[in-house]
Amino acid sequence: MDYGLAALKLFCVQLKDARETPSQNALTLGGILFQRAWLQGILVSNDGDGRLLLDDGTGVIQISLSGDFRVRRWDTGMYVMVVGGYFVGTGESPMIKVHKIVDLSPFPDREAMWYLEVIEAYKLFYQPLIEEFM
């Protein structure tokens, strides 16, 4: 994992446009290289074995927990922040392998603020690079 590549603040729907790069261990989103995604949403499923489903209002993505994160209780309905590696396996559903997960449920304003943060990041940083790439 190249931590020199920023974790992009994204909505689930945007991850559908990510493409694997042939020569690098990374993905590209409109010309922006990344390996990690930063998402926030509501946990809608927990299989009890470290695989959860996160719904951010634009889509649903599987997240995979490991290590200490599996010990903690993650209930459906929790609003969480997730940062992790984005992986698209052949014949498998895309997933986030969690590096960091935080329960933001005690802070009800975080959900509304998140939408603004993602839009701001897109307009200030991602959109100019995407337009330059095209």
DSSP file with accessible surface (Angstrom, degrees, kcal/mol):
  #  RESIDUE AA STRUCTURE BP1 BP2  ACC     N-H-->O    O-->H-N    N-H-->O    O-->H-N    TCO  KAPPA ALPHA  PHI   PSI    X-CA   Y-CA   Z-CA
    1    1 A M              0   0   86      0, 0.0     2,-0.9     0, 0.0    25,-0.1   0.000 360.0 360.0 360.0 125.3    0.0    0.0    0.0
    2    2 A D    >   -     0   0   85     23,-0.3     3,-1.6     1,-0.1    33,-0.2  -0.808 360.0-172.1 -92.4 102.2    1.5    3.3   -1.1
    3    3 A Y  T 3  S+     0   0  144     -2,-0.9    -1,-0.1     1,-0.3     4,-0.1   0.493  78.1  77.7 -77.0   0.1    0.5    5.8    1.6
    4    4 A G  T 3  S+     0   0   69      2,-0.1     2,-0.5    -3,-0.0    -1,-0.3   0.681  80.6  80.0 -75.7 -19.4    1.9    8.6   -0.6
    5    5 A L  S <  S-     0   0   35     -3,-1.6    30,-0.1     1,-0.0    31,-0.1  -0.800  91.0-121.6 -88.5 126.9   -1.4    8.3   -2.5
    6    6 A A        -     0   0   66     -2,-0.5     2,-0.6    27,-0.2    30,-0.4  -0.266  17.5-113.5 -67.2 150.6   -4.2   10.1   -0.7
    7    7 A A        -     0   0   18     27,-0.1     2,-0.3    -4,-0.1    30,-0.3  -0.781  39.0-131.5 -79.8 120.3   -7.3    8.4    0.4
    8    8 A L  E     -a   37   0A   7     28,-1.9    30,-3.0    -2,-0.6     2,-0.7  -0.597   6.2-128.6 -79.6 133.7  -10.0   10.0   -1.8
    9    9 A K  E     +a   38   0A  48     -2,-0.3     2,-0.3    28,-0.2    30,-0.2  -0.738  51.3 158.9 -77.7 116.0  -13.2   11.3   -0.1
   10   10 A L        -     0   0    0     28,-2.2    30,-0.3    -2,-0.7     2,-0.3  -0.913  45.4-122.9-139.7 163.3  -15.9    9.6   -2.2
   11   11 A F    >>  -     0   0   27     -2,-0.3     3,-1.0    28,-0.1     4,-1.0  -0.763  38.8-113.0 -96.9 154.7  -19.4    8.5   -2.5
   12   12 A C  H >> S+     0   0    8     -2,-0.3     3,-0.9     1,-0.3     4,-0.6   0.884 116.0  60.3 -54.4 -41.0  -20.1    4.8   -3.2
   13   13 A V  H >4 S+     0   0   68      1,-0.3     3,-0.8     2,-0.2     4,-0.3   0.841  99.2  57.0 -60.3 -31.6  -21.5    5.7   -6.6
   14   14 A Q  H X4 S+     0   0   32     -3,-1.0     3,-1.6     1,-0.2    -1,-0.3   0.817  93.9  66.8 -70.3 -28.1  -18.2    7.3   -7.6
   15   15 A L  H X< S+     0   0    3     -4,-1.0     3,-1.5    -3,-0.9    -1,-0.2   0.769  85.9  71.1 -65.2 -22.5  -16.3    4.1   -7.0
   16   16 A K  T << S+     0   0  144     -3,-0.8    -1,-0.3    -4,-0.6    -2,-0.2   0.759  95.8  53.3 -65.1 -21.9  -18.1    2.5   -9.9
   17   17 A D  T <  S+     0   0  104     -3,-1.6    13,-0.4    -4,-0.3    -1,-0.3   0.484  83.3 113.1 -90.4  -5.0  -16.1    4.7  -12.2
   18   18 A A    <   -     0   0    9     -3,-1.5     2,-0.4    -4,-0.3    11,-0.2  -0.449  49.7-163.5 -70.0 140.1  -12.7    3.6  -10.8
   19   19 A R  E     -G   28   0B 145      9,-2.5     9,-2.9    -2,-0.1     2,-0.1  -0.973  20.5-114.1-126.6 142.7  -10.5    1.5  -13.1
   20   20 A E  E     -G   27   0B 133     -2,-0.4     7,-0.2     7,-0.2     5,-0.1  -0.458  28.0-130.6 -71.6 144.5   -7.5   -0.7  -12.4
   21   21 A T        -     0   0   23      5,-2.0     5,-0.3     3,-0.3     3,-0.2  -0.817   8.2-142.3 -96.1 136.6   -4.2    0.5  -13.8
   22   22 A P  S    S+     0   0  139      0, 0.0    -1,-0.1     0, 0.0    -2,-0.0   0.847  94.8  33.4 -69.1 -32.9   -2.3   -2.1  -15.7
   23   23 A S  S    S+     0   0  107      2,-0.0     2,-0.3     3,-0.0    -2,-0.0   0.537 113.4  56.6-105.1  -5.8    1.2   -1.1  -14.5
   24   24 A Q  S    S-     0   0   97      2,-0.2     2,-1.9    -3,-0.2    -3,-0.3  -0.908  80.7-118.4-126.9 155.5    0.7    0.1  -11.0
   25   25 A N  S    S+     0   0  130     -2,-0.3     2,-0.3    -5,-0.1   -23,-0.3  -0.442  88.7  80.2 -85.7  61.6   -0.9   -1.4   -7.8
   26   26 A A  S    S-     0   0   10     -2,-1.9    -5,-2.0    -5,-0.3     2,-0.3  -0.920  71.3-121.2-153.9 173.8   -3.5    1.3   -7.9
   27   27 A L  E     -GH  20  34B  12      7,-3.0     7,-2.4    -2,-0.3     2,-0.4  -0.791  20.6-137.4-118.3 167.3   -6.8    2.4   -9.4
   28   28 A T  E     -GH  19  33B  30     -9,-2.9    -9,-2.5    -2,-0.3     2,-0.5  -0.981  10.5-168.1-129.4 141.7   -7.6    5.5  -11.3
   29   29 A L  E >  S- H   0  32B  14      3,-1.9     3,-1.5    -2,-0.4   -11,-0.1  -0.922  85.7 -31.2-126.5  98.1  -10.7    7.8  -11.1
   30   30 A G  T 3  S-     0   0   27     -2,-0.5   103,-0.3   -13,-0.4   104,-0.1   0.845 128.7 -43.2  59.9  33.7  -10.6   10.1  -14.0
   31   31 A G  T 3  S+     0   0   31      1,-0.3     2,-0.6   102,-0.1    -1,-0.3   0.341 110.9 121.9  95.3  -6.9   -6.8   10.1  -14.1
   32   32 A I  E <   -H   29   0B  21     -3,-1.5    -3,-1.9    94,-0.0     2,-0.3  -0.810  57.0-139.5 -92.7 118.6   -6.4   10.4  -10.3
   33   33 A L  E     +H   28   0B  60     -2,-0.6     2,-0.3    -5,-0.2    -5,-0.2  -0.581  34.8 154.9 -76.3 137.9   -4.4    7.5   -8.9
   34   34 A F  E     -H   27   0B   0     -7,-2.4    -7,-3.0    -2,-0.3   -27,-0.1  -0.988  33.9-177.7-156.8 158.5   -5.6    6.1   -5.6
   35   35 A Q  S    S+     0   0   16    -29,-0.4    51,-2.8    -2,-0.3     2,-0.4   0.508  75.7  54.4-123.4 -28.1   -5.5    2.9   -3.5
   36   36 A R  E     - B   0  85A  38    -30,-0.4   -28,-1.9    49,-0.3     2,-0.3  -0.882  62.5-157.9-117.3 146.2   -7.6    3.9   -0.5
   37   37 A A  E     -aB   8  84A   0     47,-2.6    47,-1.9    -2,-0.4     2,-0.5  -0.907   8.4-147.8-118.8 150.1  -11.1    5.4   -0.3
   38   38 A W  E     +aB   9  83A  74    -30,-3.0   -28,-2.2    -2,-0.3     2,-0.3  -0.979  30.5 165.9-118.7 115.1  -12.6    7.4    2.6
   39   39 A L  E     - B   0  82A   0     43,-2.9    43,-3.2    -2,-0.5     2,-0.3  -0.889  22.1-161.1-127.4 158.2  -16.3    6.8    3.0
   40   40 A Q  E     + B   0  81A   6    -30,-0.3     2,-0.3    -2,-0.3    41,-0.2  -0.993  32.9 114.3-137.5 143.8  -19.0    7.5    5.5
   41   41 A G  E     - B   0  80A   1     39,-2.1    39,-3.0    -2,-0.3     2,-0.4  -0.984  58.8 -62.8 179.7-171.5  -22.4    5.8    5.8
   42   42 A I  E     -CB  55  79A  59     13,-2.8    13,-2.8    -2,-0.3     2,-0.5  -0.804  43.0-122.4-101.3 133.2  -24.8    3.6    7.8
   43   43 A L  E     +C   54   0A   2     35,-2.5    34,-3.5    -2,-0.4    11,-0.2  -0.631  33.4 172.5 -73.3 122.2  -24.0    0.0    8.5
   44   44 A V  E     +     0   0A  69      9,-2.7     2,-0.3    -2,-0.5    -1,-0.2   0.496  62.1  22.3-110.3  -8.2  -26.9   -2.0    7.0
   45   45 A S  E     -C   53   0A  46      8,-1.0     8,-1.9    30,-0.1     2,-0.3  -0.978  50.1-176.4-158.6 145.9  -25.6   -5.5    7.4
   46   46 A N  E     -C   52   0A  59     -2,-0.3     6,-0.2     6,-0.2    30,-0.1  -0.919   9.0-165.9-144.6 115.9  -23.1   -7.4    9.6
   47   47 A D        -     0   0   71      4,-2.4     5,-0.1    -2,-0.3    -1,-0.0   0.489  42.5-119.8 -81.9  -1.4  -22.5  -11.1    8.9
   48   48 A G  S    S+     0   0   69      3,-0.3     4,-0.1    26,-0.1    -1,-0.1   0.440  98.5  85.8  79.9  -2.0  -20.7  -11.5   12.3
   49   49 A D  S    S-     0   0   84      2,-0.3     3,-0.1     0, 0.0    -1,-0.1  -0.015 117.4 -82.9-120.4  25.5  -17.5  -12.6   10.5
   50   50 A G  S    S+     0   0    8      1,-0.2    15,-3.4    20,-0.1     2,-0.5   0.541  96.9 114.1  88.8   6.3  -15.9   -9.2    9.7
   51   51 A R  E     + D   0  64A 107     13,-0.2    -4,-2.4    11,-0.0    -2,-0.3  -0.960  38.4 169.4-114.1 123.9  -17.9   -8.4    6.6
   52   52 A L  E     -CD  46  63A   1     11,-2.6    11,-3.2    -2,-0.5     2,-0.5  -0.853  29.4-129.8-126.5 161.3  -20.3   -5.5    6.7
   53   53 A L  E     -CD  45  62A  64     -8,-1.9    -9,-2.7    -2,-0.3    -8,-1.0  -0.961  19.5-160.1-114.1 132.3  -22.3   -3.5    4.2
   54   54 A L  E     -CD  43  61A   0      7,-2.8     7,-2.3    -2,-0.5     2,-0.5  -0.942   2.3-164.4-113.3 129.4  -22.1    0.3    4.3
   55   55 A D  E     +CD  42  60A  57    -13,-2.8   -13,-2.8    -2,-0.5     5,-0.2  -0.964  11.6 176.4-115.4 118.8  -24.8    2.4    2.7
   56   56 A D        -     0   0    3      3,-1.8     4,-0.1    -2,-0.5    -1,-0.1   0.294  59.1 -99.2-103.5   9.3  -23.9    6.1    2.1
   57   57 A G  S    S+     0   0   61      2,-0.5     3,-0.1   -15,-0.1   -16,-0.1   0.218 119.4  63.4  93.7 -17.0  -27.2    7.0    0.3
   58   58 A T  S    S-     0   0   50      1,-0.4     2,-0.3     0, 0.0   -47,-0.1   0.501 118.9 -34.0-110.8 -12.9  -25.6    6.7   -3.2
   59   59 A G        -     0   0   17    -47,-0.1    -3,-1.8     2,-0.0    -2,-0.5  -0.966  59.5 -98.5 173.9 178.9  -24.9    3.0   -3.0
   60   60 A V  E     -D   55   0A  78     -2,-0.3     2,-0.3    -5,-0.2    -5,-0.2  -0.964  31.1-176.7-125.4 139.2  -23.8    0.1   -0.9
   61   61 A I  E     -D   54   0A  13     -7,-2.3    -7,-2.8    -2,-0.4     2,-0.3  -0.987  26.6-117.9-136.8 147.2  -20.4   -1.4   -0.6
   62   62 A Q  E     -De  53  95A  47     32,-0.9    34,-2.0    -2,-0.3     2,-0.4  -0.643  27.6-163.1 -79.8 137.4  -18.9   -4.3    1.3
   63   63 A I  E     -De  52  96A   0    -11,-3.2   -11,-2.6    -2,-0.3     2,-0.5  -0.960   5.4-149.6-121.6 144.2  -16.3   -3.6    3.9
   64   64 A S  E     -De  51  97A  30     32,-3.1    34,-2.3    -2,-0.4     2,-0.3  -0.960   8.9-155.7-118.4 123.7  -14.0   -6.1    5.4
   65   65 A L        +     0   0    6    -15,-3.4     2,-0.3    -2,-0.5    34,-0.1  -0.683  14.4 176.1 -96.1 150.0  -12.7   -5.8    9.0
   66   66 A S    >   -     0   0   69     -2,-0.3     3,-1.4    32,-0.2     4,-0.3  -0.927  45.9  -2.7-142.3 167.7   -9.5   -7.4   10.3
   67   67 A G  G >  S-     0   0   56     -2,-0.3     3,-1.5     1,-0.3     4,-0.5  -0.156 126.5  -1.8  57.2-135.9   -7.5   -7.4   13.5
   68   68 A D  G >> S+     0   0  142      1,-0.3     4,-1.1     2,-0.2     3,-0.8   0.739 124.5  69.3 -62.4 -26.0   -8.7   -5.3   16.4
   69   69 A F  G <4 S+     0   0   57     -3,-1.4    -1,-0.3     1,-0.2    -2,-0.2   0.806  93.1  58.4 -64.8 -27.3  -11.7   -4.0   14.4
   70   70 A R  G <4 S+     0   0  118     -3,-1.5    -1,-0.2    -4,-0.3    -2,-0.2   0.758 100.0  58.0 -73.0 -23.8  -13.3   -7.4   14.4
   71   71 A V  T <4 S+     0   0  126     -3,-0.8    -1,-0.2    -4,-0.5    -2,-0.2   0.853  91.6  83.0 -73.8 -35.5  -13.3   -7.4   18.2
   72   72 A R  S  < S-     0   0  120     -4,-1.1     2,-0.5     1,-0.1     0, 0.0  -0.336  89.4-109.4 -70.5 151.2  -15.4   -4.3   18.5
   73   73 A R        -     0   0  184     -2,-0.0     2,-0.6     2,-0.0    -1,-0.1  -0.707  31.6-172.3 -85.2 124.1  -19.1   -4.5   18.2
   74   74 A W        -     0   0    9     -2,-0.5     2,-0.3    -4,-0.1   -26,-0.1  -0.940  10.4-166.3-119.9 105.1  -20.4   -3.0   14.9
   75   75 A D    >   -     0   0   65     -2,-0.6     3,-1.7     1,-0.1   -32,-0.3  -0.651  27.9-102.7 -94.7 147.3  -24.2   -2.8   14.9
   76   76 A T  T 3  S+     0   0   87     -2,-0.3   -32,-0.2     1,-0.2     3,-0.1  -0.377 108.7  39.2 -61.2 144.9  -26.5   -2.2   12.0
   77   77 A G  T 3  S+     0   0   55    -34,-3.5    -1,-0.2     1,-0.4     2,-0.2   0.205  83.2 130.6  96.1 -14.7  -27.8    1.4   12.0
   78   78 A M    <   -     0   0   21     -3,-1.7   -35,-2.5   -35,-0.2     2,-0.6  -0.491  55.9-135.3 -70.9 141.6  -24.4    2.9   13.2
   79   79 A Y  E     +B   42   0A  18    -37,-0.2    25,-2.9    -2,-0.2    26,-0.7  -0.889  37.6 177.3 -96.6 119.4  -23.1    5.8   11.2
   80   80 A V  E     -BF  41 103A   0    -39,-3.0   -39,-2.1    -2,-0.6     2,-0.4  -0.874  33.4-136.0-128.2 157.3  -19.4    5.2   10.6
   81   81 A M  E     -BF  40 102A  18     21,-2.4    21,-2.1    -2,-0.3     2,-0.4  -0.931  28.2-170.8-106.4 133.2  -16.4    6.7    8.9
   82   82 A V  E     -BF  39 101A   1    -43,-3.2   -43,-2.9    -2,-0.4     2,-0.4  -0.993  13.4-179.7-130.3 131.9  -14.3    4.1    7.0
   83   83 A V  E     +BF  38 100A  17     17,-2.7    16,-3.1    -2,-0.4    17,-2.2  -0.999  30.9 120.2-125.7 131.4  -10.8    4.5    5.4
   84   84 A G  E     -BF  37  98A   0    -47,-1.9   -47,-2.6    -2,-0.4    14,-0.2  -0.989  61.5 -61.1-174.3 173.2   -9.3    1.5    3.6
   85   85 A G  E     -BF  36  97A   0     12,-1.7    12,-2.7    -2,-0.3     2,-0.5  -0.462  45.2-136.6 -69.2 136.2   -7.9   -0.1    0.5
   86   86 A Y  E     - F   0  96A  13    -51,-2.8     2,-0.4    10,-0.2    10,-0.2  -0.859  26.2-175.9 -98.1 124.6  -10.4   -0.4   -2.4
   87   87 A F  E     - F   0  95A  78      8,-2.9     8,-2.4    -2,-0.5     2,-0.5  -0.978  18.9-170.0-127.9 135.3  -10.2   -3.7   -4.1
   88   88 A V        -     0   0   51     -2,-0.4     2,-0.2     6,-0.2     5,-0.1  -0.938  17.9-167.5-122.0 103.0  -12.1   -5.0   -7.2
   89   89 A G    >   -     0   0   27     -2,-0.5     3,-1.9     4,-0.3     2,-0.3  -0.616  33.9 -93.2 -91.1 153.5  -11.5   -8.8   -7.6
   90   90 A T  T 3  S-     0   0  142      1,-0.3     3,-0.1    -2,-0.2    -1,-0.1  -0.462 111.0  -0.5 -65.1 123.2  -12.4  -10.7  -10.7
   91   91 A G  T 3  S+     0   0   88     -2,-0.3     2,-0.3     1,-0.2    -1,-0.3   0.579 116.2 102.9  74.0   8.6  -15.9  -12.1  -10.3
   92   92 A E  S <  S-     0   0  135     -3,-1.9    -1,-0.2     3,-0.0     3,-0.1  -0.834  78.7-100.7-119.5 160.3  -16.3  -10.6   -6.8
   93   93 A S        -     0   0   81     -2,-0.3    -4,-0.3     1,-0.1    -6,-0.1  -0.548  48.6-100.1 -73.3 143.7  -18.0   -7.5   -5.4
   94   94 A P        -     0   0   50      0, 0.0   -32,-0.9     0, 0.0     2,-0.3  -0.271  49.8-174.4 -59.3 151.8  -15.8   -4.5   -4.8
   95   95 A M  E     -eF  62  87A  27     -8,-2.4    -8,-2.9   -34,-0.1     2,-0.5  -0.982  28.7-129.6-149.5 158.6  -14.8   -4.1   -1.2
   96   96 A I  E     -eF  63  86A   1    -34,-2.0   -32,-3.1    -2,-0.3     2,-0.8  -0.961  17.6-149.7-106.8 121.9  -13.0   -1.8    1.2
   97   97 A K  E     -eF  64  85A 101    -12,-2.7   -12,-1.7    -2,-0.5   -32,-0.2  -0.863  33.8-121.9 -91.8 110.6  -10.4   -3.5    3.4
   98   98 A V  E     + F   0  84A   5    -34,-2.3   -14,-0.3    -2,-0.8   -32,-0.2  -0.299  44.2 164.8 -67.7 129.1  -10.6   -1.3    6.5
   99   99 A H  E    S+     0   0A  68    -16,-3.1     2,-0.3     1,-0.4   -15,-0.2   0.616  80.8  12.5-102.1 -30.2   -7.5    0.5    7.8
  100  100 A K  E     + F   0  83A 111    -17,-2.2   -17,-2.7     2,-0.0    -1,-0.4  -0.974  62.5 175.3-150.1 134.6   -9.6    2.8   10.1
  101  101 A I  E     - F   0  82A  10     -2,-0.3     2,-0.4   -19,-0.2   -19,-0.2  -0.990   6.6-176.7-141.4 133.9  -13.2    2.7   11.2
  102  102 A V  E     - F   0  81A  52    -21,-2.1   -21,-2.4    -2,-0.4     2,-0.7  -0.999  27.4-126.7-134.3 132.9  -14.8    5.1   13.6
  103  103 A D  E     + F   0  80A  33     -2,-0.4   -23,-0.2   -23,-0.2    -2,-0.0  -0.692  28.4 174.2 -78.0 114.3  -18.4    5.2   15.0
  104  104 A L    >   +     0   0   21    -25,-2.9     3,-2.3    -2,-0.7     6,-0.3   0.272  44.6 112.1-102.8   9.4  -19.7    8.7   14.4
  105  105 A S  T 3   +     0   0   49    -26,-0.7    -1,-0.1     1,-0.3   -25,-0.1   0.831  69.6  61.1 -54.3 -36.3  -23.3    7.9   15.6
  106  106 A P  T 3  S+     0   0   88      0, 0.0    -1,-0.3     0, 0.0    -2,-0.1   0.613  99.1  62.7 -68.3  -7.1  -22.9   10.2   18.7
  107  107 A F    X   +     0   0  110     -3,-2.3     3,-2.1   -28,-0.1     4,-0.3  -0.740  64.8 179.4-118.1  82.5  -22.4   13.1   16.3
  108  108 A P  T >> S+     0   0  116      0, 0.0     3,-0.6     0, 0.0     4,-0.5   0.729  76.4  62.1 -63.2 -20.5  -25.6   13.4   14.3
  109  109 A D  H 3> S+     0   0   96      1,-0.2     4,-2.1     2,-0.1     5,-0.2   0.651  82.7  82.6 -78.4 -11.7  -24.4   16.4   12.2
  110  110 A R  H <> S+     0   0   69     -3,-2.1     4,-2.1    -6,-0.3    -1,-0.2   0.855  85.1  56.4 -63.1 -34.4  -21.6   14.4   10.7
  111  111 A E  H <> S+     0   0   72     -3,-0.6     4,-1.4    -4,-0.3    -1,-0.2   0.956 109.9  43.2 -64.9 -48.0  -23.8   12.9    8.0
  112  112 A A  H  X S+     0   0   65     -4,-0.5     4,-1.2     1,-0.2    -1,-0.2   0.903 115.0  50.6 -63.6 -39.5  -24.9   16.2    6.6
  113  113 A M  H  X S+     0   0   81     -4,-2.1     4,-2.4     1,-0.2    -1,-0.2   0.851 102.0  62.8 -66.7 -33.2  -21.4   17.6    6.8
  114  114 A W  H  X S+     0   0    1     -4,-2.1     4,-2.6     1,-0.2     5,-0.3   0.918  99.2  52.8 -60.5 -44.5  -20.0   14.6    5.0
  115  115 A Y  H  X S+     0   0   70     -4,-1.4     4,-2.2     1,-0.2    -1,-0.2   0.925 111.3  47.4 -58.2 -41.6  -22.0   15.3    1.8
  116  116 A L  H  X S+     0   0  108     -4,-1.2     4,-2.7     1,-0.2    -1,-0.2   0.897 110.1  52.8 -66.6 -39.7  -20.6   18.9    1.8
  117  117 A E  H  X S+     0   0   35     -4,-2.4     4,-2.6     2,-0.2    -2,-0.2   0.916 110.8  46.4 -61.7 -44.2  -17.0   17.6    2.4
  118  118 A V  H  X S+     0   0    1     -4,-2.6     4,-2.5     2,-0.2    -2,-0.2   0.928 113.7  48.1 -66.6 -43.0  -17.1   15.2   -0.5
  119  119 A I  H  X S+     0   0   79     -4,-2.2     4,-2.7    -5,-0.3     5,-0.2   0.930 112.9  48.9 -62.7 -42.7  -18.6   17.8   -2.8
  120  120 A E  H  X S+     0   0  121     -4,-2.7     4,-2.8     2,-0.2     5,-0.4   0.935 111.2  48.9 -64.0 -45.4  -16.0   20.4   -1.7
  121  121 A A  H  X>S+     0   0    8     -4,-2.6     4,-2.5     1,-0.2     5,-1.7   0.915 112.8  49.3 -60.4 -41.7  -13.1   17.9   -2.3
  122  122 A Y  I  <>S+     0   0   74     -4,-2.5     5,-3.8     3,-0.2    -2,-0.2   0.955 115.2  42.0 -62.8 -49.4  -14.5   17.1   -5.7
  123  123 A K  I  <5S+     0   0  127     -4,-2.7    -2,-0.2     1,-0.2    -1,-0.2   0.886 122.9  37.5 -67.9 -39.3  -14.9   20.7   -6.8
  124  124 A L  I  <5S+     0   0  103     -4,-2.8    -1,-0.2    -5,-0.2    -2,-0.2   0.860 136.0   7.2 -81.6 -37.3  -11.6   21.9   -5.4
  125  125 A F  I  X5S+     0   0  127     -4,-2.5     4,-0.9    -5,-0.4    -3,-0.2   0.807 127.1  39.5-115.3 -50.6   -9.3   19.0   -6.1
  126  126 A Y  I  ><S+     0   0   24     -5,-1.7     4,-2.7     2,-0.2     5,-0.2   0.938 108.2  55.8 -77.9 -46.4  -10.7   16.2   -8.2
  127  127 A Q  H  ><S+     0   0   56     -5,-3.8     4,-3.0     1,-0.2     5,-0.3   0.911 106.3  50.5 -57.9 -45.8  -12.7   18.0  -10.8
  128  128 A P  H  > S+     0   0   63      0, 0.0     4,-1.8     0, 0.0    -1,-0.2   0.906 114.2  45.8 -60.3 -37.0   -9.8   20.1  -12.1
  129  129 A L  H  X S+     0   0   87     -4,-0.9     4,-2.0     2,-0.2    -2,-0.2   0.894 113.0  49.3 -70.9 -38.6   -7.6   17.0  -12.4
  130  130 A I  H  X S+     0   0   22     -4,-2.7     4,-1.7     2,-0.2    -1,-0.2   0.928 111.8  48.4 -65.8 -43.1  -10.4   15.1  -14.1
  131  131 A E  H  < S+     0   0  121     -4,-3.0    -1,-0.2    -5,-0.2    -2,-0.2   0.884 111.5  50.5 -65.3 -36.6  -11.0   17.9  -16.6
  132  132 A E  H  < S+     0   0  163     -4,-1.8    -1,-0.2    -5,-0.3    -2,-0.2   0.884 109.0  52.4 -66.8 -36.8   -7.3   18.2  -17.3
  133  133 A F  H  <        0   0  139     -4,-2.0    -2,-0.2  -103,-0.3    -1,-0.2   0.845 360.0 360.0 -67.8 -34.8   -7.1   14.4  -17.9
  134  134 A M     <        0   0  176     -4,-1.7    -3,-0.1    -5,-0.1    -2,-0.1   0.712 360.0 360.0 -82.4 360.0  -10.0   14.5  -20.4
